[in-house]
Amino acid sequence: MNQDMSILHLVLNASFVVQLVMLLLLGISIASWAAIFRKIFALRRVKSLNEEFERDFWSGTSLNDLFAAAAANAKNAGPMERIFASGMREYQKLRERRVADPATLLDGARRAMRASFQREMDSIESSLSFMATVGSVSPYVGLFGTVWGIMHAFTGLSALQQVTLATVAPGIAEALVATAIGLFSAIPAVVAYNRFARDIDRVAIQQETFIEEFSNILQRNLGAPAQTASGH
């Protein structure tokens, strides 16, 4: 006797617990894909804005003009521009308070930039923990559904006098679908997590390098008594 072994038939005829597991994994998979696409577009925007600001920074524009532009464009600024603005803001505040010690001025600007850097990285790394959780937990959730489905299938067979492969196969196949869905949820999340982690590391290195370079520029300006932070 021919049996319908299509995926849809197996899902519809699975036990309630296995169906619940499948539904949970499907929801997790949709949420994971949504997070992946959001992160793709967010990282592209971060890279584009950082590169644009770096070009402006090294184009010879004065620091005061760059700071004025960053303040006016605060809502649409990239992470690197906000880090720069934090350092310049603290630098100017200390100068307004008549702080003349170069070490104090430089240390204040660096601390402000490091704090801003941490805030920016926290924002950039959002959703990564969710992807890591999906990648590590989904296979086990699917395996739970499979184990439960196999238990349910064998319990149903206990009343039969003769058990053949034809009677066992549908129940086991229904249960294995849960593992397949679990892997379908986990694999893209793991791949995306590894790719995003590498991209975010590059962004972090780029921004840390900028902090050091900007600090060196401030130090050079502070080392020339007649010069202010108006150029670099």
N, C-alpha and C positions, 0 to 999 in steps of 0.2 A: 504494500500500500504506500503510494507516494505521499510524502509529507512536505508541507510548505516550510522551507528552511530559510526563507528570506529574512533579512535583518528586521524589517518592519514587523513581520509575523512573530519573530522571536521576542521582540520587545513587547508587543501587545499581549503575548501569552505568558510573559514572565510573571513571577510572583510579585505581590504588592511591594515587598521590601526591596526586591531587585529593581523594580520600576522606579521606586523612590530614589534609590541610589543613582540610577541612570539619569533621572531628572535633575538631581543635585549636581552631578558631574556635567551635565549639559549646561546648566546655569553657570557653573564655575568656568567652563570653557568659553562661553559667550563673554563673561566678565573679563576673562584673561585676554581674549582677542581685542576687546575694547581698550583695555589698558595698554596692550602692545601698540596699537595704532596711535593712541594718544601720546605715548612715549616717543614713538618714531617722529611725529610732527613736532613735539616739544623739543627734542634734541636737535632736530634740523634748525628750528628757530633759534635755539641757544647758540649753535655753531655759527649761524649766519650773522646774528647780532654781535657776537664776540669778534668775528673777523672784520665786520664793518667798523666797529669801534677801534680795533687795533690799527686798521688802516688810517683812521682819522688821528689816532694818538701819535703815530709815527710820521704823519704827514708834515709836521712842523707847526701845527696849530698850538697856540699857547695853552698852558694848563688852565688858566683862568677862563678862557673861551670854552674849552672842553667841559669845565665844571659848570659853567652857565648853561651850556647845551644839555648836559646830563640832568641838571635840576629842572629845566623846562620840559624835558622828555622823560621824567621819572617813571611814568606809568608804562611806557613802551620800551624802556631801556633794557639792554641785555645784562646778564650777570656781571660781566667784566666792567661794564660802564658803571653799574651800581657800586661795585667794589672800589673803583676809582673815585666815585663821588663821596663814598664814606671816608676814604683817606684824606681827600682834599678838604672835606667839611671839618674834620677834626683838626687838620693842620691849620686851617684858617681860624678856627675857634681859639686854638692855643696862641696864635700870633696876635689875635685881638685882645687876649688877656695879658699881653706883653711878656709872654714866655720867650725868653731869648736863648735858652740852652738848646743847642742843636740836637743833642741826644734825646731830650724830652720831647721836642717837636717830632723827631723821626719815630721815636717809640710810640707816641700817641697815634700818629698816622698809621703805623704798622698794625697796632692793636685794633684800630677801627677797621682796617681792611681785613684782618684775619677773622674778626667777628662777622663781618659782612660775607666773607668767603664761606664760613660755616653755614650761615643762613641760606646762601645760594645753593650750596651742595646738598643741604637737607631737602630743599625744594626740587632740585634736579633728580635726586635719588628716590623721590616718591614713587610708589607703585612697585619698586624693585622687590621689596619684602613680600608683597602680595604674589608676584610671579614666582619667587623662590618657594613660597608656601604651596602654591598650586603645583609646581613641579615636583615637590617632595611628597605631598600628601595625596594627590589624586590617584596614583597607582595603588596605594593602600586602600583608599575608599573603593576603587573598582574591585580590588581583590576581596574586600569584605563582601561586596555584592555577589561576587563569583562563589565564594565559600558558602554564603547563605543560600544561593540558588542551587548549588549542588546538594546541600543538605536537604533542601526542600524537595528536589527531584528524587533523591534516594528514599526519602520518607514516603513519597507517593508510590514508589515501586515496591514498598515492603509488603503490600497486600497482594501483589501478583504472584501467581504460582510459577510462571516462567518469565525470566527477564532476558531480553535480547538486546542487541545493539540498537535496533530500531526503536525500542521503548526507552532506552537510556539516552540516546543521542540528543533528542530535542531539549530535554531538561538541562543537560550539560552545556549545549550550545547557547541556550538562553542565558545561563549563568556567565559564560565566557564573554558575552557581549558587554557585560559590565566592566570587565578588565580592559577590553578593547577601547571603550569610551574613556576609561581612566587614563590609558596611555595617550589617547587622542588629546586629552586635556593637558597632560603633563609635558609631552615632548615639545610643543611650540613654546610653552612657558619657560622651559629650561633653556632652549636655544636662544630665545629672546633675552632672557636674563643674562646669559653669558655675553651676548653681543652688546647689550646696553651697558653692562658692567665695564667692558673694555672702552666703549665710547665715553662713558662718564669719567673713567680714569684719565683719558686724554684731555677732557675738558678741565678736570681738576689740575693736571700738570700745567696746562696752558695758563690757567688763572693764577696758580702759585708762581709761575715764572713771571707773569705780569707784575705781581705784587713785589717781587724782588727787583725787577727792572725799574718800576716806579719809585721804589724806596731809594734806589741808587741815584735816580734823577733828583729826588728831594735832597738827598745827602750832598750831591754836588752843588745844588742851589744854596743850601745852608752853609756850605764851605766857602762861598763867595759872599762876603759881607755886603757888597754893594748890589747884589742881585736878589731878586725876589722869585717866587714860584710862578713866574709869568711865562717862562719858556723852557724848552728842553732840547 
